Amino acid sequence: MTRKFTSLLAGTAVALSAQAALAAGHLDEITVAYFLEWPMPFQYAKEMGTYEEEMGVKINWVSFDTGTAMSAAMASGDVHLSVSQGVPPFVVATSAGQDLQILDVAVSYSENDNCVVRSDLEIDKDSAGELAGKKVAVPLGTAAHYGFLSQMNHFGVDLASLEVVDMAPAEGAAALSQGAVDMACGWGGALRRMKESGNILLTGTEKEELGILVFDVTSAPASFVAENGDLVAKFLKVTADANDMWNSGESKDEMLPVIAKDAGMDPDATEQTMATFEFPGVEEQLSEKWLGGGAQSFMKGVADVFVNAGSIDAALDSYDGAVNTGPLSAAAGM
């Protein structure tokens, strides 16, 4: 697992110098990364053309399988903004020296990121020690990876005793259903499919009690934000308005089918997934709980877990510099 993770880090770091290419002043178009099967209110604004209307630029929306792939795309200059990047892949990238910044809290979802054990093994939280020697599919460097490491630490399962294979959630779900792996970790639609083949060890509430938080952010290269602050603020404003529209509950019937179509899901599955999500408002995001200090402390904790597991070489002394609240504060005043 360490060798695979090292190669992943090398891929992330290889194009760090290309970040300067993102600082292009006024842009005619930008590229934004997002996930399929990960339904969020911003997708309504995306499909309605609200971003392009408010920002005055053409937006190329590109879907990704993992947050680590988003980091690599931002490093190479192929992506300007990433919506709903997991905190762990963000931490992996910044710990390796990539100059990325968190711009907002996209979604909190402790119930929608987990590991699932194959049903026929009959392993639950009371017998988790039986996982020793088993084969596990984990998307390395992601929120699911962090959750996996934290749960194994909680249950006292020696990582060296496990055969860990790096698989995107969709691949892990397929491998679990075919009996090719004993446990798989992931999120969204893939997690729902995993649960058809097995059971989770801990609920979202139980994970939170252990300090295993799960939330995603909107991120971007620092150079891009520095040169395009007003554009970024407008992007965050449209996102915040879409979140407020969804949170009010008054426009659910209008928004749901649009979001479902863009996410590549049916409306029922979309509604079930979004019921496990929380979309904090701008004021809450800027509070001490989140970007006012909580997120920075949490990132340090994530990094230390990865270091102790041998997944990354070292953590930063502080992740305060990896959070930029300027654009979100500006968005609040728009």
Backbone torsions as a table, in degrees:
resi	resn	phi	psi	omega
1	MET	NA	-39.2	-178.7
2	THR	-63.2	-40.9	-180.0
3	ARG	-62.6	-44.1	-179.5
4	LYS	-64.2	-39.8	-177.7
5	PHE	-68.7	-35.4	178.5
6	THR	-64.6	-41.4	179.0
7	SER	-66.1	-33.9	177.3
8	LEU	-63.3	-43.3	179.6
9	LEU	-64.5	-37.9	-179.9
10	ALA	-63.9	-39.0	178.7
11	GLY	-65.6	-33.7	179.2
12	THR	-71.1	-38.6	-172.9
13	ALA	-84.9	-17.2	-170.6
14	VAL	-61.3	-28.5	-175.8
15	ALA	-115.2	29.4	-177.0
16	LEU	-59.3	-35.9	-178.3
17	SER	-65.3	-19.3	-178.4
18	ALA	-73.4	-11.4	-178.5
19	GLN	-60.0	-30.6	-178.0
20	ALA	-61.3	-25.3	-178.7
21	ALA	-67.5	-18.2	-179.3
22	LEU	-76.9	-22.6	-177.8
23	ALA	-82.1	79.3	-171.4
24	ALA	-109.7	17.7	-179.2
25	GLY	65.8	-133.9	178.7
26	HIS	-70.8	130.4	-178.6
27	LEU	-114.7	147.1	175.0
28	ASP	-88.6	-26.2	178.5
29	GLU	-154.2	155.4	177.4
30	ILE	-135.0	163.6	178.0
31	THR	-116.1	130.4	-177.7
32	VAL	-121.8	131.4	179.7
33	ALA	-94.0	146.3	176.2
34	TYR	-155.7	176.2	179.7
35	PHE	-109.6	141.8	166.9
36	LEU	-80.5	161.6	-178.8
37	GLU	55.4	30.8	180.0
38	TRP	-139.8	71.9	-169.9
39	PRO	-69.1	129.6	-178.9
40	MET	-143.0	155.9	-178.5
41	PRO	-56.8	-32.6	-177.5
42	PHE	-57.0	-25.4	-177.1
43	GLN	-68.8	-24.7	174.5
44	TYR	-66.7	-47.3	178.0
45	ALA	-64.5	-35.7	177.6
46	LYS	-59.8	-48.5	-176.9
47	GLU	-73.8	-27.2	178.8
48	MET	-80.9	-7.5	-179.7
49	GLY	78.2	15.2	-175.4
50	THR	-66.3	-39.2	-179.7
51	TYR	-59.8	-49.7	-176.8
52	GLU	-66.1	-36.2	179.4
53	GLU	-65.5	-44.7	-176.6
54	GLU	-77.9	-30.9	-174.9
55	MET	-94.4	-22.4	179.1
56	GLY	73.8	23.7	177.0
57	VAL	-133.9	157.5	173.6
58	LYS	-79.6	137.4	-179.6
59	ILE	-116.5	126.8	173.5
60	ASN	-98.2	113.3	-179.4
61	TRP	-93.9	125.3	-177.5
62	VAL	-125.6	128.3	-178.8
63	SER	-87.7	147.0	179.8
64	PHE	-129.4	162.1	178.6
65	ASP	-93.0	-30.3	-176.5
66	THR	-142.8	159.1	177.1
67	GLY	-69.9	-26.4	177.5
68	THR	-66.4	-36.3	177.5
69	ALA	-67.2	-33.5	176.1
70	MET	-63.2	-43.5	179.4
71	SER	-58.9	-45.9	-178.9
72	ALA	-62.8	-39.5	-179.5
73	ALA	-68.5	-35.0	176.6
74	MET	-71.4	-34.4	179.0
75	ALA	-66.9	-37.1	-177.6
76	SER	-80.3	-11.8	-179.4
77	GLY	91.9	5.5	-178.8
78	ASP	-80.2	-21.5	-177.7
79	VAL	-130.2	137.1	-179.2
80	HIS	-96.3	-37.1	-179.2
81	LEU	-138.0	144.0	176.0
82	SER	-123.0	123.1	-179.9
83	VAL	-95.5	127.5	176.9
84	SER	68.2	41.0	170.9
85	GLN	-75.5	135.2	179.0
86	GLY	-66.4	148.6	179.7
87	VAL	-63.1	-43.7	179.6
88	PRO	-57.1	-47.3	177.2
89	PRO	-64.6	-30.5	175.1
90	PHE	-64.3	-43.2	179.7
91	VAL	-64.8	-41.3	178.5
92	VAL	-58.3	-46.1	-177.3
93	ALA	-66.2	-47.8	-177.7
94	THR	-68.6	-33.2	177.6
95	SER	-65.9	-28.5	179.6
96	ALA	-84.6	-3.3	176.8
97	GLY	108.3	0.4	179.0
98	GLN	-74.8	130.9	-174.1
99	ASP	-88.1	75.9	178.0
100	LEU	-104.7	158.9	177.0
101	GLN	-132.7	141.9	171.7
102	ILE	-83.2	131.7	-176.6
103	LEU	-110.7	-29.3	175.4
104	ASP	-159.0	170.8	173.7
105	VAL	-95.5	110.3	-174.1
106	ALA	-76.2	-43.7	-176.1
107	VAL	-167.6	147.1	174.1
108	SER	-113.7	133.7	-170.8
109	TYR	-155.2	60.7	-177.5
110	SER	-61.7	-23.3	-180.0
111	GLU	-87.0	-8.3	-171.7
112	ASN	-117.0	26.4	174.4
113	ASP	-149.1	117.6	-173.6
114	ASN	-163.6	177.5	175.7
115	CYS	-114.2	141.9	-176.2
116	VAL	-124.3	130.0	179.4
117	VAL	-97.4	136.8	-179.0
118	ARG	-57.0	134.1	-172.2
119	SER	-54.8	-43.3	-173.8
120	ASP	-66.7	-14.4	178.1
121	LEU	-77.8	-22.6	178.4
122	GLU	54.0	44.5	177.8
123	ILE	-105.7	128.8	175.8
124	ASP	-129.4	-167.6	-175.5
125	LYS	-64.5	-22.1	179.9
126	ASP	-85.1	-11.5	-179.8
127	SER	-131.2	26.2	-175.7
128	ALA	-60.2	-22.9	178.8
129	GLY	-60.4	-20.9	179.8
130	GLU	-72.8	-4.3	177.5
131	LEU	-72.1	-17.6	179.8
132	ALA	-53.9	131.6	179.4
133	GLY	88.3	-3.7	-176.7
134	LYS	-87.5	163.8	-179.9
135	LYS	-101.3	127.9	-173.5
136	VAL	-126.1	132.7	175.6
137	ALA	-95.0	120.1	-176.8
138	VAL	-136.5	129.1	173.4
139	PRO	-77.1	100.7	-171.6
140	LEU	-61.4	142.5	176.7
141	GLY	78.8	11.9	-177.6
142	THR	-110.4	177.4	175.7
143	ALA	-59.4	-37.7	179.4
144	ALA	-64.5	-35.4	177.7
145	HIS	-65.1	-46.1	177.9
146	TYR	-60.4	-44.8	179.3
147	GLY	-62.1	-39.8	178.1
148	PHE	-61.2	-49.9	179.8
149	LEU	-59.9	-42.8	-178.1
150	SER	-66.5	-41.0	179.4
151	GLN	-67.7	-41.6	179.0
152	MET	-64.2	-37.5	176.6
153	ASN	-64.0	-42.2	179.1
154	HIS	-62.0	-41.2	-177.2
155	PHE	-86.5	-4.0	178.8
156	GLY	72.3	28.5	178.8
157	VAL	-89.7	122.7	-178.5
158	ASP	-69.6	120.8	-179.6
159	LEU	-59.4	-32.1	-179.3
160	ALA	-65.6	-19.4	-178.8
161	SER	-85.1	-8.0	-176.6
162	LEU	-102.4	148.0	171.1
163	GLU	-98.3	104.2	-176.1
164	VAL	-100.2	124.6	178.3
165	VAL	-115.0	138.4	-178.4
166	ASP	-81.1	110.5	179.8
167	MET	-137.5	136.9	171.2
168	ALA	-62.7	152.5	-176.2
169	PRO	-50.5	-43.3	-179.5
170	ALA	-61.9	-40.4	178.6
171	GLU	-67.9	-39.1	178.8
172	GLY	-64.1	-39.5	178.8
173	ALA	-62.8	-42.8	179.4
174	ALA	-65.1	-42.8	-179.8
175	ALA	-64.4	-37.7	179.6
176	LEU	-66.0	-43.6	-179.1
177	SER	-65.5	-29.0	-179.5
178	GLN	-88.3	-4.1	-179.1
179	GLY	78.0	13.9	-178.8
180	ALA	-78.2	-21.8	174.8
181	VAL	-132.1	160.2	-178.2
182	ASP	-93.6	-24.9	178.3
183	MET	-148.3	146.4	177.7
184	ALA	-136.9	147.6	-178.8
185	CYS	-122.8	142.0	-179.7
186	GLY	178.7	-159.6	-173.8
187	TRP	-150.2	173.1	172.1
188	GLY	58.8	-141.0	-178.2
189	GLY	-59.7	-35.9	179.0
190	ALA	-64.0	-39.9	178.4
191	LEU	-63.4	-40.2	177.5
192	ARG	-60.3	-40.8	179.0
193	ARG	-69.0	-36.1	177.1
194	MET	-59.5	-41.6	-177.6
195	LYS	-65.5	-18.1	175.6
196	GLU	-72.9	-16.9	-177.6
197	SER	-111.4	-4.5	-176.4
198	GLY	-170.5	-159.4	-175.4
199	ASN	-135.2	151.3	176.9
200	ILE	-81.9	162.5	177.6
201	LEU	-92.6	-40.4	-178.4
202	LEU	-133.2	142.5	175.7
203	THR	-76.5	169.3	177.6
204	GLY	-59.5	-42.5	179.0
205	THR	-62.5	-43.2	179.6
206	GLU	-64.3	-37.0	177.7
207	LYS	-66.6	-43.1	-179.8
208	GLU	-61.8	-36.3	178.4
209	GLU	-63.7	-25.0	178.1
210	LEU	-91.6	1.0	-179.5
211	GLY	84.9	14.6	178.2
212	ILE	-91.4	89.1	179.3
213	LEU	-87.0	155.3	178.2
214	VAL	-137.8	112.4	175.4
215	PHE	-149.8	155.1	179.9
216	ASP	-112.5	163.7	-177.5
217	VAL	-134.3	163.6	165.0
218	THR	-93.8	127.8	-175.1
219	SER	-130.0	162.9	179.8
220	ALA	-162.6	157.1	173.5
221	PRO	-62.2	137.8	-178.0
222	ALA	-58.1	-35.6	-178.7
223	SER	-64.8	-38.5	179.2
224	PHE	-66.4	-43.0	180.0
225	VAL	-64.1	-42.3	-178.3
226	ALA	-61.8	-36.4	-176.6
227	GLU	-91.0	-14.6	-174.7
228	ASN	-136.1	42.3	-175.7
229	GLY	-56.3	-43.7	-178.2
230	ASP	-67.1	-38.4	178.4
231	LEU	-64.2	-43.1	178.9
232	VAL	-64.4	-42.2	179.1
233	ALA	-60.7	-40.1	178.8
234	LYS	-65.5	-38.4	177.2
235	PHE	-61.2	-46.5	-179.4
236	LEU	-66.1	-33.3	178.3
237	LYS	-64.2	-45.5	179.3
238	VAL	-62.9	-41.8	178.4
239	THR	-61.3	-46.1	-178.9
240	ALA	-63.0	-40.3	178.9
241	ASP	-64.1	-39.3	178.2
242	ALA	-65.8	-39.8	177.4
243	ASN	-62.6	-44.8	179.5
244	ASP	-62.2	-39.1	179.7
245	MET	-62.5	-43.0	179.0
246	TRP	-70.2	-45.0	-176.8
247	ASN	-63.3	-27.4	179.9
248	SER	-66.5	-25.9	179.9
249	GLY	80.9	-8.6	-174.8
250	GLU	-80.5	-20.4	-176.0
251	SER	-115.5	16.7	-176.4
252	LYS	-57.0	-46.8	-177.4
253	ASP	-62.7	-32.4	179.2
254	GLU	-76.7	-40.2	-173.8
255	MET	-81.3	-37.2	-171.2
256	LEU	-55.7	-51.9	-178.4
257	PRO	-63.9	-32.5	178.7
258	VAL	-68.4	-45.6	179.0
259	ILE	-63.7	-44.0	-178.7
260	ALA	-59.4	-45.3	-179.2
261	LYS	-62.1	-44.3	-178.5
262	ASP	-68.4	-30.5	-179.4
263	ALA	-81.2	-9.1	-178.2
264	GLY	74.4	35.5	-176.8
265	MET	-132.5	165.0	174.0
266	ASP	-85.7	157.6	-175.4
267	PRO	-57.6	-38.3	-179.0
268	ASP	-64.4	-46.6	179.5
269	ALA	-64.5	-36.4	178.3
270	THR	-63.5	-45.6	-180.0
271	GLU	-63.3	-41.2	179.5
272	GLN	-64.6	-40.6	-180.0
273	THR	-67.1	-47.1	-176.8
274	MET	-68.6	-20.7	176.7
275	ALA	-67.3	-19.0	179.0
276	THR	-96.7	2.0	-179.2
277	PHE	-101.5	152.3	170.1
278	GLU	-127.1	132.9	-179.5
279	PHE	-117.0	90.5	-176.9
280	PRO	-63.9	144.6	177.6
281	GLY	-72.1	169.9	-176.2
282	VAL	-59.6	-45.3	-179.0
283	GLU	-59.1	-42.4	178.8
284	GLU	-67.3	-39.0	179.9
285	GLN	-61.3	-35.4	-178.6
286	LEU	-83.2	-2.1	-178.6
287	SER	-76.3	171.6	-179.3
288	GLU	-60.4	-31.4	-178.8
289	LYS	-59.8	-36.8	-175.1
290	TRP	-111.3	-103.8	-171.6
291	LEU	-77.2	-8.6	177.6
292	GLY	-80.6	2.9	178.6
293	GLY	152.8	-34.8	-177.2
294	GLY	-62.2	-43.9	-178.8
295	ALA	-64.5	-39.3	-179.1
296	GLN	-64.0	-43.4	179.0
297	SER	-65.9	-39.9	179.9
298	PHE	-63.5	-41.4	179.3
299	MET	-61.4	-38.6	177.5
300	LYS	-62.8	-39.6	177.9
301	GLY	-64.6	-42.4	178.2
302	VAL	-61.2	-46.3	-178.7
303	ALA	-61.0	-42.3	-179.4
304	ASP	-64.7	-36.3	176.7
305	VAL	-63.7	-43.4	179.1
306	PHE	-64.5	-38.8	178.9
307	VAL	-64.5	-46.1	-179.0
308	ASN	-63.8	-29.3	179.6
309	ALA	-85.2	-4.2	-179.5
310	GLY	77.6	16.4	-176.9
311	SER	-83.8	-30.2	173.7
312	ILE	-132.3	157.5	-174.8
313	ASP	-72.7	-41.2	-175.6
314	ALA	-158.5	156.4	176.6
315	ALA	-102.6	158.1	173.5
316	LEU	-72.3	156.1	177.1
317	ASP	-65.1	-34.7	179.9
318	SER	-151.7	149.3	178.1
319	TYR	-110.0	17.6	178.8
320	ASP	-59.9	-38.5	-178.2
321	GLY	-72.8	-8.5	-179.0
322	ALA	-90.7	2.6	178.9
323	VAL	-120.0	128.7	179.3
324	ASN	-125.2	104.3	-178.4
325	THR	-88.8	-2.3	-177.8
326	GLY	-56.3	-52.9	179.5
327	PRO	-62.2	-38.2	-179.5
328	LEU	-69.3	-38.7	176.3
329	SER	-63.3	-39.0	177.7
330	ALA	-66.1	-38.1	179.0
331	ALA	-62.7	-36.3	-179.7
332	ALA	-63.4	-25.7	-178.8
333	GLY	-94.3	1.2	-178.3
334	MET	-84.9	NA	NA
